[in-house]
């Protein structure tokens, strides 16, 4: 279980790390934030807040595309199967 602030702190640490972060680390942080939130609508709202806050983090980090791609995969998951 993780709050929005804790998740953003994790992202900031990954963005500032000299070691390249893995998708797994980002995915784990996102799941820790979203998993205690009940309901698709509530998770969608929480992911929206997280996405907006993440875009304000260090955009020059080479890790930023990994972060945003992982968030996009969670958007796709919440959107459900394509028609």
Secondary structure by P-SEA (a helix, b strand, c coil): cccaaaaaaaaaaaaaccccccaaaaaaaaaaaccccccaaaaaaaaaaaaaaaaaccccccaaaaaaaaaaaaaaaaacccc
